[in-house]
Amino acid sequence: MAARPKKAPLKAPAARAGHSAPAAPRQNARETKAAARREAILDAALDEFSARGFAAARLDDVAARAGVAKGTIYLYFADKEALFQELVRFQLYPVLGTFEAALASDLPLRKITDLAVEIFAREIFGTRRKQVMRLIISEGPRFPALAEFYYREVLGRILKVVRARLVRALERGEIADDTLIRFPQLLGAATVMAVVWQGLFDRFEPLDAPALLRAYFDRLFPRDGKPI
C-alpha cells in the first residue's frame, strides 16, 4: 500500500491590510498623554498651593490652571491631601536621591559638602522646589499631618544618611567630636534660612544663596583640614 502524502503544516493567516498596526504604540501614546496630564496637574497644584495655602486652595482652581476637568484630578489623586503629598514626592524625590548618592560615596566630607552646595544651588534654589519647602514651613504648623508626611518621606531620610556619613567622618578623624552627629540639623540651617529669606526679604536685600552656603560650610569645615 502506498504511503499517504504528509500534510503541509498549517500556516497562520496573513494579517489583512489595514489591521496590522501594533497595540503597543497606541498604549505608549496613551501613557505619555496621561503622564503629561498628571504633571500638568502637579504643576498647577504647586501654583495654587503657593498662592493660596493648603486650606484655601481648591481642586476646582487646580483643574482650571491645569486645563482639565475637576473629575480628571480624581483619576490620579484621591483628595487634596493626596495631591499635596504626591507634589512633595514629585518635586523632591529626584534631588533626594541625588543627595543620598553623594553621601553614600567614599569622597572626603569636605568634598561632599561642596557637592551638596552644587546640588542645592542647581536643584533647589534654581527650581520651583524651593516653593515646596516654603509650603512645608508655612503650612506644617497648621496641618500636622503634612509635616509628619514631609518628615517621614523627606527629612527623616536625609537625617538618616547624614548621620551615617558623620559617624564615618568621626571614625576617619574628619570631625573632632559627635556634636554634628547629635545635631545634624546644623548642616541644613543655612539652607532653611536662605529659602525663608528669599521668600520674604529678597526684594529688599537679594541673597546669593549658593554663596551663603559655601561661606557657611567654609566656617563649619575649614579647608585647612583641621577637624572641627
Salt bridges, closest charged atoms under 4 A:
ASP43 OD1 - ARG128 NH1 3.96
ASP47 OD1 - ARG128 NH2 2.15
GLU48 OE2 - ARG52 NE 2.43
GLU48 OE1 - ARG65 NE 2.46
ASP60 OD1 - LYS70 NZ 3.30
ASP61 OD2 - ARG58 NE 3.09
GLU86 OE2 - ARG38 NH2 2.59
GLU86 OE1 - ARG89 NH1 3.13
GLU100 OE1 - ARG157 NH2 2.86
ASP106 OD1 - ARG168 NH2 3.00
ASP106 OD1 - ARG172 NH2 2.26
ASP114 OD1 - ARG110 NH2 2.96
ASP114 OD1 - ARG223 NH2 2.98
GLU123 OE2 - ARG122 NE 2.99
GLU123 OE1 - ARG129 NH1 2.86
GLU139 OE2 - ARG142 NH2 2.49
GLU153 OE1 - ARG89 NE 3.93
GLU153 OE2 - ARG152 NE 3.59
GLU174 OE1 - ARG165 NH2 3.34
ASP178 OD1 - ARG182 NE 3.32
ASP218 OD1 - ARG110 NH1 2.99
ASP218 OD1 - ARG223 NE 3.18
